[in-house]
Amino acid sequence: MKRRDFLILSIGTAAAAAVTSRGNAQGAVKEIRIGYQKNGVLVIARQQAALEKHFAPQGIEVKWIEFSSGPPMMEAMNVGSVDYGAVGDSPPVFAQAAGAAIVYAAGQPITNGQGILVPKDSPIRTIAELKGKRIGFTKGSSAHNIVVQTLEKAGLTYAEITPVYLTPPDAGPAFANGSIEAWAIWDPYFAIGETRQSGRILINAREVTKTNSFYIANRDFAKNHGAILQQIVDVTTATARWAEQHRDEVAKSLAAVTGIPLDIQTIAANRSSFVVGPVTDDIVATQQGVADRFHKLGLIPKPIVIRDIVWRNPAA
């Protein structure tokens, strides 16, 4: 079953799943489910128990759920299994197009730490030379967007490459053994590809386009528990401010939580931007460009309006 179809089929069970997991959807929150990947501010928050410390006086527990990439997190959030999580720019676009029950809660510009790798001894030296090549990336992920926009920069079409849809754990070995000729990926896998798998950076994402990552919430959770969601965003934002000033400690935190070696997480931490803030008009415009591009290519089935699912705290 295609991921897009899975999301569409899941919509009918979203409300029931949310009520089952909460008991009374309007009642007191007893547990918050946080989705995270092997990078970013939420990993730091988990290592520091920042959310646990904040919510313990309110009798609210925090449950952490790890995902290898954003698309499966969006699926889980749609059916009410995750309340809040961090993803790149593309997963919420695919999810919104499928009618998923999500909202944008906060944004985070990405200035570095993702791009396209080729093997160190590859003859590929320019973007144009990706024509006809097998490029590995996770379908519906931020890497998907980078591939699309990189091809546009070189005047290539999506049809002129062979996309190989792989999760990061599967793409690494495929890159190392030559099954794919290029790999579009984000940190810490980007750093792993450079340092452990003899990768060479063909292009950094920042050379191609502005990109953002996002903090996404389940739509019903945001509607019914806006005050709690605002507190989660506030803790995320405070953790991000700390991270900007303590990169060595950030690397140690990331390594401790993910099990990825410290030298790799140090590379990732030193080139990351951790600043978290509102979903501004500029961020919305950039994200709308991603959505429009994907619709034009037929990657999503219908046009969407990003602003329609940007959460605004009614109490603010």
N, C-alpha and C positions, 0 to 999 in steps of 0.2 A: 504494500500500500504506500502511495506517495505521501510524503510529509504533509503537503498541502491538503490532501484528501483526509488525512488523519485529523487535522485541525478542524476541518469542516464537520466531520462526523462527531467530533468531541464537543461541539458547541451545545448540542442538545442535553448533554449531561453536566454542563458546567454549573448550573444553578443548584442541581441536586447534590453534586459533589461538595460544593461550597457549604451548603447547609449541613450536610452530614459531618463535615470536618469541624464545623463550628458549633453544632447543636442548634442554637437560635442565632441566625445570622446577625440579628440586631443586639444580641446579648453581649456580655463582657468577653473580651478576648482573653483566653488563657494560654495560648501558644501562638508564636509567630514563626512561620516557615520561611527561611531565607535561602534562596538559590544563589550559588556562587560557582566560579570557575577557578582555575589555578593562578589567578592574577588579580591585581587591583585592590581597591580600598576595602571591599568586603572581606577579603582574606585577612587583611590587617585587623579589621574590626573583630573578626572571629578569634584571632590569636590573642588579642587584648581583652576579649570578653566585653567589649564596649557596650554592645546591646544588652547583654546579660546583666551587666552592672546597672544600666539605666532602667531596665524594666523590672528587675527583681523587687523593688519596693512596691510595684503595682501588682505583684503576683502573677506576672506574665513570663512564661518560659520561652526560650529561643531554640529553634531546631534548625540545624544547618544541613543543606542538601547539595551535594556536589554534582556538577554537570560538566561534560567534556566540551560543550559548546552551547551557544545560545538557542538554536532551534528546539532541542528537546526541553530546555527550560521553559520556553514559551508554551509548549504543549502542556507541560505540567501546570503552569500558571493558568492556562485557559480552563482546565478542569478543576481548579481550586486546590491543587496539591501544594502550590507555592504561593506565598503572599507577596513577595518582594524579591527582586534579584537584579543583577547587573549583566548587561549584554552589549554587544556591538550595535552598529547602526542597522544592519540588514534584518536580523531576526524579528524585530517588532514590525517591520514593513510586511514581511511575509505573513506574520500572524494577523495583523490588522486586515490584510486582504482576504484572509480566510475567516474573518469575523470573530477572532479570538477576544476573550473578555479581559483585555489589558488596557492600562493607561501608562503614559509617560509621567513619572514622578519627579525626575531630576535628570540633568545632563552633565556630561563631562567631555570637553574637547580632547581629542587624541592628537598629540603633536609628534609622536614618535612610537617606535616599538611594533610596527607592522609593515609588511611589504611583500615582495616576491623574491624568493631565493632561487638560484640555479646552482648546480654542482660547481665546485671550485674550478675544475678543468673543463667546464662546458664551453662550447664555441659560441654560445649565446651571449652577446655583449650589448645588444640594444633591445628595446621593447618590440620593435618591428620584427625581430628574429623569433618572437614567440609564435609567429604564424605557423600553423600546422603542428604545433607542439602539444604534448599532454601536460596540462596544468592541474595540479592537485589542490583542492580546497574543499572546505565544508559548505555544502549547499545551503543557502539562506543565511550564511554568516557574514560578518564584516569583510572577511577575505573575498567573498563573492563580489561585493561591491567594488573592492579594490581591483579585482580582475577586470570587471566590466569597464571601469573608468580608465584603467591603464591601457586597455585595448583601444578605447576611444582616442586617447592621447596620441597613439601611434597610427591612427587612421585604420585600425583593424576592426572587424566585426566579431561578435561573439561566435558566429558560425565558422570563423577561420581558425579557431583553436579547438582542441579536444578537452572539454572539461572532465576531470576525474573527481567525482564527489567522494571525499574521504574525511572521516573525523580526524582531529589532530593526532591521536595515538596511532591511527592507521597510516596517516600520511607520512609521518616521520620515517618509518621503515621503507615505505615505497620510494621516498626521496633518496634514501641512503642506498637502496639497491638498484636504482635507475629505472624503476617502473614508471616514474613520472619525470618529466624533464624540467619542471619548475614547480615551485610550491608557494602558494599565497597563504600567509599565516601571520599570527600575532604572537606577542610575548606571553609566556616565557618560551613557547615552542620556536619562535623566531630566533631567539638566542641559542636554543638547543641546536637548531639547524645550522647556525653559524659555527658554533664551537665544537659540537660533537659529531656532526654529520657532513663536515667539509663543504658547507654552503657558502655561497658568495651572494651578497645583496645585489640583485639586478636593479631594483628600484625601491626606495622608501615610499610609503603611502603619502607622506607629507609633500613629496615632489609631484604628486598627481592631483590631489584634491584635499579639501578640508574634510575631516571625519570626526565623528563623535561616538561616544559610548553612552549608555543610558541606564538609569535605574527605573525599572518597570514594576508596576504593582498590578495585582489582580483587580479587575474593575469593581467587583462587589466588595472586596476588602476596602478599597479606596472610598467607595460610596458609604459603606456602613461604619467604617472606623477611620475617618479622616484625621482625627486628632492623633490616633496611634501612628498612622502613616507619616504624619508630619514629624512626629518624634523620631521615627526611624530615619527619615531624610536628614533631620538635624544631627543625629548621631553620625550618620554617614559623612555629612559635610564636615563635622568637627574632626573626625578621623582623617579625612582627606587633608585638612589644614595641617594636622600633626605630621602626616606623611611627607608633605612638601618640604618640611624642615628637618626630617630625620631619615634620610635615604638609607644609610647604613643599617639602621635598626629595621627599616622596612624590609630590606633584603633578608635579614635574619628571620623576620616574622613570616615572610613568604616561604622561605626554605623550610621553616619549622612546620608550617601547616600543610604544604604541598608535597614535601619530600623531594623536591627538585633541588639539586645542589646549589650551595650558596653562591658559587662564582657565577652561575647562570642567572640566579635571581638578582644578583648585584648588577649585572648588565641591564636587566629589565628595569630594576628600580631606578637606576641612574638616568635612564632616558625616558622615563614615564612622566606624564603630567597627571597629578592626582586631584586637581581642583574640581570640586563638585558644586553645581549651582542650579538655578532654575532653568527650565527649558525656554530659552529666550527666542525672540522672533528670528534672530539669525540662525539659531540651531534648527528651528522649525523649517526655515527656508532651505537649509542644507539638506535636511532629512526629506523634505518634499521632493527635492531634486533626485534623491535616491529612489523614492517611490515612483516618480514619473518615469525615470530611466528604466526601471524594472518592468513597468507596465508596457512601455514601448517595445521592449524586447520579448514580451510575452512570458516573462518569468513570474508575474503575478496575474491573476485572471481578470482584475478590474482596477480602475483608478481608485485611489484612496486619498483622503484629506487628512494629513498628519495632525493638524490642529484639532480635529474632532475628538482625539483621544488624549490630549494633553490635560493632565490633572491640575486643577487649581484648588487649593484648600479654601473652602467656602468661609472658613473662620478667619482667614488672613486679611 
